[in-house]
Amino acid sequence: MRYSAKGMHRTAQLTSILQSMIDNLDDYVESSDKLSTMEFELSDITNSMKENLGSILARGEKFNSLIQKSEMLKSSSQTFSSRARQLKKQGNCEKLWVL
């Protein structure tokens, strides 16, 4: 089978076009792989951020609880201090009556 010069030229053009398409397909696959990797990493980062925000909220709730307890303790200590002064005054008055 013999090829004419025109036929060989067309075959060369077709081969060149096909090679170009294969190269483009390889670039597309590589690009697609990179995109998939980026999507996976983004998903992983998003999940980590959600977990971190959940932890921050939990700590915030604990912090609010701690603030409330400290305010209650402060109020109780002020009441105790006031009552202790009253009892001390009352005790001093009773000592005076005894004398």
Secondary structure, DSSP 8 states (H G I E B T S, - for coil): ----HHHHHHHHHHHHHHHHHHHHHHHHHHHHHHHHHHHHHHHHHHHHHHHHHHHHHHHHHHHHHHHHHHHHHHHHHHHHHHHHHHHHHHHHHHHHHH-
